[in-house]
Amino acid sequence: MHILKTLIAKRLLELRGDDSREETAQAIGISVSALQMYENAQRVPKDEIKIRIANHFKKTVQEIFFDYELHETCTLERGTG
């Protein structure tokens, strides 16, 4: 699960780009500390928040939270890479 959190965190940081964390959190309707935890791979947002994040970035929930290279993830989890 940690690897998935890291992939999600990286994707969220990339999507936010140069926008401030404060502006982004306010636009999504979450606290700055919550966004920080998502971007630092400390937490994964609840489904309701995933939808708000996806809408804000004009992406699908699938694109942000579920599209990843399965074979790379499996290799990393097994440590056989």
Secondary structure as UniProt FT lines:
FT   HELIX           2..16
FT   TURN            17..18
FT   HELIX           21..28
FT   HELIX           32..39
FT   TURN            40..41
FT   HELIX           47..57
FT   HELIX           62..66
FT   HELIX           70..78
//
